[in-house]
Amino acid sequence: MRKGENPATPPWVTTVSAGTQASLIAHTYGMTQPPIYSQAANVQAPIIGVTPTLPPHVAPQLPLMTAHYQLQQHQQAAQPLGNMVVNLQSQTLYRHSQPMAVPPLNGVCQVPHPGHTAVSNGHMTCPILPPPPPALPSAALPNGVPATNGQASSQVSHNQTINNDNTNGVQMLRTIGMGKYEFTDPWYPKEMLKELNQQRRAKEFTDLKIIVEGKEFEVHQNVLASCSLYFKDLIKRSSRESAKGAEKLELTMSNINAEVLELLLEFVYTGSLIIDSANAKILLEAASKFQFHTFCKVCVSFLEKQLTANNCLGILAMAEAMQCVELYNMAKAYALQNFPEVANQDEILNISREDFVSYISNDSLNTKAEELVYETVIKWIKKDPGNRAQHAAELLAVVRLPFIHPSYLLNIVDNEEL
């Protein structure tokens, strides 16, 4: 009991007793103001530390606490005090905090180690609660999961499990009304395709046989028709024309390669396929011909990333033939912007006259010297002079001769054999 207090008045201080080793230490705390502690706190000996939780509005520094230690000198501790639980009747002081270590506190009293006795009763003043660490962000925890000492609790109530049923971060159960939930399995389409592909490979429940270059492909009509408008119409027409009662519909095709069809079917049943620079153009042509629109987008996206000065004109011609507007505009813009590099490639010498004239006559052609355009025209003609020399006048008409330096005209253009 502290000085100046009336012994007859019952103290407001809660008597604290050791929960694990009551025979070793009896503790009494006295403070200048009533403390606020959680209902259950972990305390470590020989110095009592509390793992608190702190709300934002609590001041960072709290009052100091005066503690009296009374040790039974006639008994020796068999081992250092491990830990004990102190139950205090009050409300929670801190919230959303992480476990922290309280540094050793300097005091007058001495706590005996094994084989030693206590020196005397002591008086110790120390800050019992240091400033709280930053609270764990609520966004880092799953919705509705309670936090304990700054960490997510492993126990979730049954209602929270129903409302927050997730698979790899994807919400599967969504509330749509009072007592109504919408269940969505994000892996369902992939698992279904996997099963359908296994049935195709095992030739189970297949009702369509496609024969290409002597090789047979057995597939499901509804699966193929759902991915290709071409096959959808072809299957409808063939079903009406085929004999009734036939087990499987047979189609013989000659306008596609067997290897390409196998790749297309692999994409239809799995949704994935490896594309490289060697098969991208062939796959795009087949996908465009048989109206696999999703696969067309995949090939176009790949070719846009593969545009170079060496292939942009070839991709431009292919996109124009397939009426693929997106790829055509991308390849055309790349060829016009990179004319100095394209002019040094052999591909420009192999394009048709119409494409060559349309290319070099474009006002958006990026060239700093008109001499380069003239030299490109001469190289294109000399690639096949027997058939191209007759178009020399038409080709030279698109060269902007006024922009060529006079000395170049006198020394180079006038001396050209063509």
One Martini backbone bead per residue (centre of mass of N, CA, C, O) as a GRO file, in nm:
protein
  418
    1MET     BB    1   0.098   0.036   0.021
    2ARG     BB    2   0.068   0.355  -0.012
    3LYS     BB    3   0.121   0.664   0.076
    4GLY     BB    4  -0.174   0.835   0.205
    5GLU     BB    5  -0.353   0.601   0.239
    6ASN     BB    6  -0.643   0.449   0.339
    7PRO     BB    7  -0.687   0.151   0.496
    8ALA     BB    8  -1.008   0.152   0.508
    9THR     BB    9  -0.998   0.180   0.208
   10PRO     BB   10  -1.080   0.032  -0.064
   11PRO     BB   11  -0.915  -0.063  -0.320
   12TRP     BB   12  -0.912  -0.030  -0.679
   13VAL     BB   13  -0.712  -0.238  -0.699
   14THR     BB   14  -0.627  -0.520  -0.860
   15THR     BB   15  -0.562  -0.830  -0.781
   16VAL     BB   16  -0.266  -1.006  -0.860
   17SER     BB   17  -0.212  -1.330  -0.985
   18ALA     BB   18  -0.059  -1.618  -1.039
   19GLY     BB   19  -0.141  -1.865  -1.280
   20THR     BB   20   0.116  -2.078  -1.272
   21GLN     BB   21   0.297  -1.951  -1.001
   22ALA     BB   22   0.177  -1.881  -0.702
   23SER     BB   23   0.422  -1.954  -0.499
   24LEU     BB   24   0.627  -1.721  -0.585
   25ILE     BB   25   0.421  -1.473  -0.664
   26ALA     BB   26   0.293  -1.160  -0.541
   27HIS     BB   27   0.083  -0.907  -0.675
   28THR     BB   28   0.081  -0.539  -0.672
   29TYR     BB   29  -0.108  -0.263  -0.795
   30GLY     BB   30  -0.040   0.093  -0.850
   31MET     BB   31  -0.224   0.384  -0.964
   32THR     BB   32  -0.313   0.709  -1.059
   33GLN     BB   33  -0.507   0.550  -1.257
   34PRO     BB   34  -0.731   0.381  -1.405
   35PRO     BB   35  -0.708   0.104  -1.577
   36ILE     BB   36  -0.700  -0.039  -1.920
   37TYR     BB   37  -0.786  -0.368  -1.996
   38SER     BB   38  -0.793  -0.663  -2.096
   39GLN     BB   39  -0.929  -0.966  -2.010
   40ALA     BB   40  -0.670  -1.096  -2.157
   41ALA     BB   41  -0.319  -1.137  -2.070
   42ASN     BB   42   0.013  -1.164  -2.149
   43VAL     BB   43   0.276  -1.264  -1.923
   44GLN     BB   44   0.619  -1.198  -1.860
   45ALA     BB   45   0.897  -1.325  -1.710
   46PRO     BB   46   1.014  -1.110  -1.473
   47ILE     BB   47   0.863  -0.912  -1.665
   48ILE     BB   48   0.579  -0.739  -1.715
   49GLY     BB   49   0.395  -0.793  -2.019
   50VAL     BB   50   0.182  -0.641  -2.262
   51THR     BB   51  -0.048  -0.729  -2.521
   52PRO     BB   52  -0.177  -0.486  -2.702
   53THR     BB   53  -0.446  -0.258  -2.807
   54LEU     BB   54  -0.487   0.037  -3.030
   55PRO     BB   55  -0.641   0.320  -3.071
   56PRO     BB   56  -0.606   0.618  -3.237
   57HIS     BB   57  -0.691   0.819  -2.978
   58VAL     BB   58  -0.456   0.731  -2.819
   59ALA     BB   59  -0.205   0.818  -2.650
   60PRO     BB   60   0.129   0.738  -2.682
   61GLN     BB   61   0.151   0.826  -2.378
   62LEU     BB   62   0.153   0.678  -2.064
   63PRO     BB   63   0.131   0.626  -1.759
   64LEU     BB   64   0.291   0.545  -1.491
   65MET     BB   65   0.387   0.257  -1.295
   66THR     BB   66   0.345   0.135  -0.974
   67ALA     BB   67   0.540  -0.127  -0.816
   68HIS     BB   68   0.508  -0.415  -0.602
   69TYR     BB   69   0.735  -0.646  -0.455
   70GLN     BB   70   0.671  -0.973  -0.312
   71LEU     BB   71   0.891  -1.200  -0.159
   72GLN     BB   72   0.960  -1.525  -0.073
   73GLN     BB   73   1.242  -1.601   0.115
   74HIS     BB   74   1.189  -1.913   0.204
   75GLN     BB   75   1.188  -1.938  -0.115
   76GLN     BB   76   1.294  -2.106  -0.405
   77ALA     BB   77   1.335  -2.099  -0.729
   78ALA     BB   78   1.342  -2.355  -0.951
   79GLN     BB   79   1.260  -2.147  -1.181
   80PRO     BB   80   1.196  -1.945  -1.408
   81LEU     BB   81   0.948  -1.754  -1.489
   82GLY     BB   82   0.747  -1.782  -1.745
   83ASN     BB   83   0.409  -1.752  -1.739
   84MET     BB   84   0.113  -1.542  -1.714
   85VAL     BB   85  -0.230  -1.473  -1.621
   86VAL     BB   86  -0.416  -1.170  -1.636
   87ASN     BB   87  -0.717  -1.065  -1.480
   88LEU     BB   88  -0.907  -0.787  -1.597
   89GLN     BB   89  -1.168  -0.558  -1.517
   90SER     BB   90  -1.227  -0.438  -1.839
   91GLN     BB   91  -1.156  -0.271  -2.114
   92THR     BB   92  -1.037  -0.219  -2.413
   93LEU     BB   93  -0.749  -0.042  -2.513
   94TYR     BB   94  -0.658  -0.194  -2.769
   95ARG     BB   95  -0.637  -0.196  -3.133
   96HIS     BB   96  -0.488  -0.323  -3.389
   97SER     BB   97  -0.229  -0.496  -3.302
   98GLN     BB   98   0.095  -0.601  -3.240
   99PRO     BB   99   0.320  -0.782  -3.124
  100MET     BB  100   0.534  -0.702  -2.839
  101ALA     BB  101   0.840  -0.601  -2.695
  102VAL     BB  102   0.948  -0.555  -2.370
  103PRO     BB  103   1.173  -0.401  -2.217
  104PRO     BB  104   1.381  -0.388  -1.979
  105LEU     BB  105   1.354  -0.303  -1.629
  106ASN     BB  106   1.444  -0.076  -1.394
  107GLY     BB  107   1.514  -0.164  -1.047
  108VAL     BB  108   1.546  -0.223  -0.707
  109CYS     BB  109   1.473  -0.489  -0.721
  110GLN     BB  110   1.534  -0.850  -0.674
  111VAL     BB  111   1.529  -1.138  -0.860
  112PRO     BB  112   1.563  -1.456  -0.806
  113HIS     BB  113   1.762  -1.709  -0.870
  114PRO     BB  114   1.875  -1.998  -0.871
  115GLY     BB  115   2.020  -2.006  -0.542
  116HIS     BB  116   1.865  -1.738  -0.453
  117THR     BB  117   1.779  -1.449  -0.279
  118ALA     BB  118   1.622  -1.194  -0.164
  119VAL     BB  119   1.680  -0.866  -0.067
  120SER     BB  120   1.408  -0.689  -0.124
  121ASN     BB  121   1.182  -0.465  -0.125
  122GLY     BB  122   1.047  -0.280  -0.398
  123HIS     BB  123   1.074   0.009  -0.621
  124MET     BB  124   0.897   0.062  -0.934
  125THR     BB  125   0.935   0.259  -1.239
  126CYS     BB  126   0.728   0.218  -1.539
  127PRO     BB  127   0.643   0.177  -1.864
  128ILE     BB  128   0.385  -0.031  -1.963
  129LEU     BB  129   0.312   0.147  -2.239
  130PRO     BB  130   0.399   0.174  -2.540
  131PRO     BB  131   0.390   0.268  -2.837
  132PRO     BB  132   0.207   0.173  -3.086
  133PRO     BB  133   0.184   0.000  -3.348
  134PRO     BB  134   0.089  -0.034  -3.650
  135ALA     BB  135  -0.182  -0.109  -3.809
  136LEU     BB  136  -0.341  -0.334  -3.980
  137PRO     BB  137  -0.468  -0.338  -4.270
  138SER     BB  138  -0.783  -0.409  -4.380
  139ALA     BB  139  -0.702  -0.500  -4.679
  140ALA     BB  140  -0.521  -0.752  -4.575
  141LEU     BB  141  -0.793  -0.864  -4.498
  142PRO     BB  142  -1.049  -1.041  -4.495
  143ASN     BB  143  -1.369  -1.024  -4.511
  144GLY     BB  144  -1.479  -1.044  -4.177
  145VAL     BB  145  -1.206  -1.088  -4.034
  146PRO     BB  146  -1.078  -1.109  -3.743
  147ALA     BB  147  -0.859  -0.945  -3.514
  148THR     BB  148  -0.549  -1.060  -3.344
  149ASN     BB  149  -0.293  -0.880  -3.270
  150GLY     BB  150  -0.291  -0.800  -3.596
  151GLN     BB  151  -0.419  -1.078  -3.674
  152ALA     BB  152  -0.563  -1.323  -3.833
  153SER     BB  153  -0.813  -1.518  -3.774
  154SER     BB  154  -0.875  -1.869  -3.801
  155GLN     BB  155  -1.165  -1.802  -3.711
  156VAL     BB  156  -1.477  -1.855  -3.878
  157SER     BB  157  -1.775  -1.804  -3.930
  158HIS     BB  158  -2.041  -1.938  -4.090
  159ASN     BB  159  -2.144  -1.679  -4.231
  160GLN     BB  160  -1.870  -1.591  -4.348
  161THR     BB  161  -1.835  -1.842  -4.527
  162ILE     BB  162  -2.081  -1.793  -4.708
  163ASN     BB  163  -2.007  -1.485  -4.801
  164ASN     BB  164  -1.672  -1.586  -4.833
  165ASP     BB  165  -1.638  -1.788  -5.086
  166ASN     BB  166  -1.317  -1.878  -5.190
  167THR     BB  167  -1.108  -1.923  -5.496
  168ASN     BB  168  -0.827  -1.781  -5.538
  169GLY     BB  169  -0.993  -1.491  -5.499
  170VAL     BB  170  -1.273  -1.606  -5.600
  171GLN     BB  171  -1.595  -1.544  -5.599
  172MET     BB  172  -1.872  -1.786  -5.547
  173LEU     BB  173  -2.056  -1.615  -5.339
  174ARG     BB  174  -2.354  -1.415  -5.392
  175THR     BB  175  -2.551  -1.163  -5.292
  176ILE     BB  176  -2.905  -1.099  -5.423
  177GLY     BB  177  -3.067  -1.134  -5.145
  178MET     BB  178  -3.293  -1.241  -4.930
  179GLY     BB  179  -3.162  -1.554  -4.899
  180LYS     BB  180  -2.984  -1.508  -5.166
  181TYR     BB  181  -2.766  -1.699  -5.386
  182GLU     BB  182  -2.480  -1.685  -5.606
  183PHE     BB  183  -2.327  -1.940  -5.785
  184THR     BB  184  -1.967  -1.952  -5.881
  185ASP     BB  185  -1.757  -2.139  -6.104
  186PRO     BB  186  -1.453  -2.059  -6.249
  187TRP     BB  187  -1.371  -2.377  -6.332
  188TYR     BB  188  -1.595  -2.503  -6.508
  189PRO     BB  189  -1.515  -2.458  -6.811
  190LYS     BB  190  -1.238  -2.599  -6.795
  191GLU     BB  191  -1.343  -2.878  -6.701
  192MET     BB  192  -1.526  -2.930  -6.940
  193LEU     BB  193  -1.313  -2.917  -7.165
  194LYS     BB  194  -1.143  -3.144  -7.054
  195GLU     BB  195  -1.360  -3.364  -7.085
  196LEU     BB  196  -1.414  -3.327  -7.390
  197ASN     BB  197  -1.124  -3.390  -7.481
  198GLN     BB  198  -1.120  -3.678  -7.370
  199GLN     BB  199  -1.354  -3.776  -7.548
  200ARG     BB  200  -1.221  -3.719  -7.819
  201ARG     BB  201  -0.971  -3.904  -7.782
  202ALA     BB  202  -1.176  -4.159  -7.713
  203LYS     BB  203  -1.435  -4.146  -7.893
  204GLU     BB  204  -1.672  -4.008  -7.721
  205PHE     BB  205  -1.974  -3.893  -7.840
  206THR     BB  206  -1.917  -3.873  -8.130
  207ASP     BB  207  -2.077  -3.705  -8.448
  208LEU     BB  208  -1.801  -3.627  -8.615
  209LYS     BB  209  -1.632  -3.669  -8.937
  210ILE     BB  210  -1.309  -3.562  -9.046
  211ILE     BB  211  -1.159  -3.557  -9.374
  212VAL     BB  212  -0.795  -3.509  -9.411
  213GLU     BB  213  -0.565  -3.642  -9.597
  214GLY     BB  214  -0.674  -3.932  -9.470
  215LYS     BB  215  -0.755  -3.798  -9.198
  216GLU     BB  216  -0.917  -3.849  -8.889
  217PHE     BB  217  -1.178  -3.648  -8.719
  218GLU     BB  218  -1.327  -3.666  -8.400
  219VAL     BB  219  -1.622  -3.489  -8.309
  220HIS     BB  220  -1.833  -3.235  -8.187
  221GLN     BB  221  -2.075  -3.052  -8.319
  222ASN     BB  222  -2.140  -2.838  -8.096
  223VAL     BB  223  -1.850  -2.745  -8.046
  224LEU     BB  224  -1.771  -2.655  -8.336
  225ALA     BB  225  -2.024  -2.468  -8.387
  226SER     BB  226  -1.956  -2.265  -8.140
  227CYS     BB  227  -1.670  -2.157  -8.298
  228SER     BB  228  -1.797  -2.191  -8.604
  229LEU     BB  229  -1.978  -2.069  -8.870
  230TYR     BB  230  -1.893  -2.256  -9.093
  231PHE     BB  231  -1.957  -2.532  -8.947
  232LYS     BB  232  -2.247  -2.471  -8.879
  233ASP     BB  233  -2.354  -2.460  -9.173
  234LEU     BB  234  -2.232  -2.730  -9.272
  235ILE     BB  235  -2.385  -2.915  -9.072
  236LYS     BB  236  -2.670  -2.838  -9.150
  237ARG     BB  237  -2.657  -2.925  -9.447
  238SER     BB  238  -2.549  -3.218  -9.403
  239SER     BB  239  -2.785  -3.321  -9.226
  240ARG     BB  240  -3.007  -3.297  -9.449
  241GLU     BB  241  -2.848  -3.477  -9.673
  242SER     BB  242  -2.823  -3.702  -9.503
  243ALA     BB  243  -2.882  -3.999  -9.389
  244LYS     BB  244  -3.097  -4.151  -9.207
  245GLY     BB  245  -2.944  -4.305  -8.918
  246ALA     BB  246  -2.675  -4.202  -8.889
  247GLU     BB  247  -2.427  -4.195  -8.660
  248LYS     BB  248  -2.224  -4.023  -8.848
  249LEU     BB  249  -2.088  -3.739  -8.964
  250GLU     BB  250  -1.939  -3.675  -9.287
  251LEU     BB  251  -1.635  -3.490  -9.379
  252THR     BB  252  -1.478  -3.368  -9.678
  253MET     BB  253  -1.162  -3.195  -9.697
  254SER     BB  254  -0.942  -2.967  -9.921
  255ASN     BB  255  -0.903  -2.656  -9.775
  256ILE     BB  256  -0.706  -2.812  -9.566
  257ASN     BB  257  -0.480  -2.885  -9.332
  258ALA     BB  258  -0.423  -3.129  -9.105
  259GLU     BB  259  -0.239  -2.974  -8.908
  260VAL     BB  260  -0.418  -2.722  -8.880
  261LEU     BB  261  -0.675  -2.863  -8.776
  262GLU     BB  262  -0.548  -2.975  -8.520
  263LEU     BB  263  -0.487  -2.697  -8.394
  264LEU     BB  264  -0.778  -2.591  -8.391
  265LEU     BB  265  -0.897  -2.817  -8.212
  266GLU     BB  266  -0.717  -2.764  -7.970
  267PHE     BB  267  -0.835  -2.483  -7.915
  268VAL     BB  268  -1.138  -2.559  -7.885
  269TYR     BB  269  -1.078  -2.775  -7.630
  270THR     BB  270  -0.865  -2.566  -7.453
  271GLY     BB  271  -0.784  -2.248  -7.523
  272SER     BB  272  -0.489  -2.339  -7.629
  273LEU     BB  273  -0.177  -2.220  -7.794
  274ILE     BB  274   0.111  -2.244  -7.987
  275ILE     BB  275   0.279  -1.956  -8.113
  276ASP     BB  276   0.464  -1.874  -8.407
  277SER     BB  277   0.635  -1.751  -8.683
  278ALA     BB  278   0.573  -2.015  -8.859
  279ASN     BB  279   0.229  -2.040  -8.795
  280ALA     BB  280   0.069  -1.771  -8.791
  281LYS     BB  281  -0.024  -1.727  -9.085
  282ILE     BB  282  -0.166  -2.000  -9.129
  283LEU     BB  283  -0.366  -1.974  -8.893
  284LEU     BB  284  -0.501  -1.713  -8.986
  285GLU     BB  285  -0.610  -1.814  -9.256
  286ALA     BB  286  -0.784  -2.044  -9.137
  287ALA     BB  287  -0.949  -1.877  -8.931
  288SER     BB  288  -1.071  -1.688  -9.148
  289LYS     BB  289  -1.203  -1.900  -9.335
  290PHE     BB  290  -1.360  -2.058  -9.072
  291GLN     BB  291  -1.450  -1.855  -8.848
  292PHE     BB  292  -1.234  -1.805  -8.599
  293HIS     BB  293  -1.250  -1.533  -8.420
  294THR     BB  294  -1.082  -1.578  -8.166
  295PHE     BB  295  -0.827  -1.681  -8.316
  296CYS     BB  296  -0.780  -1.428  -8.483
  297LYS     BB  297  -0.710  -1.239  -8.246
  298VAL     BB  298  -0.461  -1.393  -8.157
  299CYS     BB  299  -0.297  -1.367  -8.423
  300VAL     BB  300  -0.302  -1.060  -8.447
  301SER     BB  301  -0.160  -0.998  -8.181
  302PHE     BB  302   0.101  -1.146  -8.255
  303LEU     BB  303   0.177  -0.995  -8.525
  304GLU     BB  304   0.197  -0.710  -8.407
  305LYS     BB  305   0.456  -0.795  -8.229
  306GLN     BB  306   0.622  -0.905  -8.509
  307LEU     BB  307   0.693  -0.650  -8.639
  308THR     BB  308   0.901  -0.577  -8.924
  309ALA     BB  309   1.096  -0.478  -9.189
  310ASN     BB  310   1.086  -0.783  -9.317
  311ASN     BB  311   0.735  -0.832  -9.278
  312CYS     BB  312   0.524  -0.596  -9.318
  313LEU     BB  313   0.442  -0.632  -9.623
  314GLY     BB  314   0.336  -0.922  -9.605
  315ILE     BB  315   0.120  -0.863  -9.386
  316LEU     BB  316  -0.028  -0.650  -9.548
  317ALA     BB  317  -0.121  -0.835  -9.782
  318MET     BB  318  -0.269  -1.046  -9.609
  319ALA     BB  319  -0.473  -0.853  -9.469
  320GLU     BB  320  -0.606  -0.762  -9.734
  321ALA     BB  321  -0.704  -1.043  -9.831
  322MET     BB  322  -0.867  -1.095  -9.541
  323GLN     BB  323  -0.990  -0.832  -9.427
  324CYS     BB  324  -0.789  -0.720  -9.193
  325VAL     BB  325  -0.800  -0.419  -9.058
  326GLU     BB  326  -0.620  -0.411  -8.808
  327LEU     BB  327  -0.362  -0.533  -8.936
  328TYR     BB  328  -0.338  -0.341  -9.175
  329ASN     BB  329  -0.298  -0.073  -9.021
  330MET     BB  330  -0.048  -0.161  -8.861
  331ALA     BB  331   0.140  -0.238  -9.103
  332LYS     BB  332   0.125   0.031  -9.256
  333ALA     BB  333   0.236   0.219  -9.036
  334TYR     BB  334   0.507   0.073  -9.007
  335ALA     BB  335   0.610   0.101  -9.303
  336LEU     BB  336   0.602   0.414  -9.317
  337GLN     BB  337   0.784   0.479  -9.064
  338ASN     BB  338   1.016   0.243  -9.176
  339PHE     BB  339   1.146   0.296  -9.466
  340PRO     BB  340   1.459   0.282  -9.445
  341GLU     BB  341   1.451  -0.022  -9.355
  342VAL     BB  342   1.266  -0.143  -9.578
  343ALA     BB  343   1.452  -0.062  -9.831
  344ASN     BB  344   1.683  -0.286  -9.730
  345GLN     BB  345   1.492  -0.507  -9.815
  346ASP     BB  346   1.382  -0.780 -10.011
  347GLU     BB  347   1.068  -0.760  -9.991
  348ILE     BB  348   1.020  -0.501 -10.170
  349LEU     BB  349   1.109  -0.657 -10.446
  350ASN     BB  350   0.836  -0.872 -10.430
  351ILE     BB  351   0.622  -0.686 -10.488
  352SER     BB  352   0.383  -0.546 -10.639
  353ARG     BB  353   0.315  -0.280 -10.832
  354GLU     BB  354   0.071  -0.172 -10.680
  355ASP     BB  355   0.200  -0.182 -10.397
  356PHE     BB  356   0.447  -0.007 -10.460
  357VAL     BB  357   0.302   0.251 -10.549
  358SER     BB  358   0.128   0.286 -10.291
  359TYR     BB  359   0.370   0.316 -10.099
  360ILE     BB  360   0.563   0.551 -10.232
  361SER     BB  361   0.302   0.760 -10.267
  362ASN     BB  362   0.274   0.819  -9.985
  363ASP     BB  363   0.254   1.098  -9.772
  364SER     BB  364   0.355   0.919  -9.503
  365LEU     BB  365   0.635   0.888  -9.589
  366ASN     BB  366   0.939   0.820  -9.412
  367THR     BB  367   1.161   1.070  -9.542
  368LYS     BB  368   1.461   1.273  -9.574
  369ALA     BB  369   1.518   1.147  -9.871
  370GLU     BB  370   1.443   1.122 -10.209
  371GLU     BB  371   1.678   0.941 -10.301
  372LEU     BB  372   1.571   0.676 -10.171
  373VAL     BB  373   1.326   0.642 -10.352
  374TYR     BB  374   1.474   0.623 -10.619
  375GLU     BB  375   1.655   0.377 -10.550
  376THR     BB  376   1.414   0.182 -10.498
  377VAL     BB  377   1.300   0.188 -10.784
  378ILE     BB  378   1.551   0.081 -10.931
  379LYS     BB  379   1.569  -0.190 -10.776
  380TRP     BB  380   1.291  -0.300 -10.856
  381ILE     BB  381   1.343  -0.306 -11.164
  382LYS     BB  382   1.619  -0.481 -11.155
  383LYS     BB  383   1.491  -0.749 -11.055
  384ASP     BB  384   1.285  -0.729 -11.338
  385PRO     BB  385   1.340  -0.583 -11.633
  386GLY     BB  386   1.159  -0.728 -11.844
  387ASN     BB  387   0.877  -0.652 -11.671
  388ARG     BB  388   0.950  -0.348 -11.536
  389ALA     BB  389   1.055  -0.130 -11.744
  390GLN     BB  390   0.765  -0.041 -11.854
  391HIS     BB  391   0.716   0.112 -11.550
  392ALA     BB  392   0.912   0.355 -11.514
  393ALA     BB  393   0.736   0.608 -11.558
  394GLU     BB  394   0.531   0.551 -11.331
  395LEU     BB  395   0.740   0.539 -11.098
  396LEU     BB  396   0.890   0.819 -11.142
  397ALA     BB  397   0.628   0.995 -11.091
  398VAL     BB  398   0.636   0.946 -10.764
  399VAL     BB  399   0.889   1.105 -10.768
  400ARG     BB  400   1.031   1.386 -10.601
  401LEU     BB  401   1.243   1.566 -10.783
  402PRO     BB  402   1.254   1.857 -10.647
  403PHE     BB  403   1.394   1.715 -10.375
  404ILE     BB  404   1.642   1.681 -10.536
  405HIS     BB  405   1.954   1.721 -10.579
  406PRO     BB  406   2.120   1.851 -10.845
  407SER     BB  407   2.378   1.677 -10.834
  408TYR     BB  408   2.221   1.406 -10.836
  409LEU     BB  409   2.089   1.445 -11.112
  410LEU     BB  410   2.357   1.473 -11.281
  411ASN     BB  411   2.522   1.211 -11.167
  412ILE     BB  412   2.279   0.985 -11.152
  413VAL     BB  413   2.016   1.014 -11.320
  414ASP     BB  414   2.147   1.076 -11.605
  415ASN     BB  415   2.330   0.791 -11.582
  416GLU     BB  416   2.099   0.610 -11.618
  417GLU     BB  417   2.022   0.338 -11.816
  418LEU     BB  418   1.699   0.347 -11.800
   0.00000   0.00000   0.00000
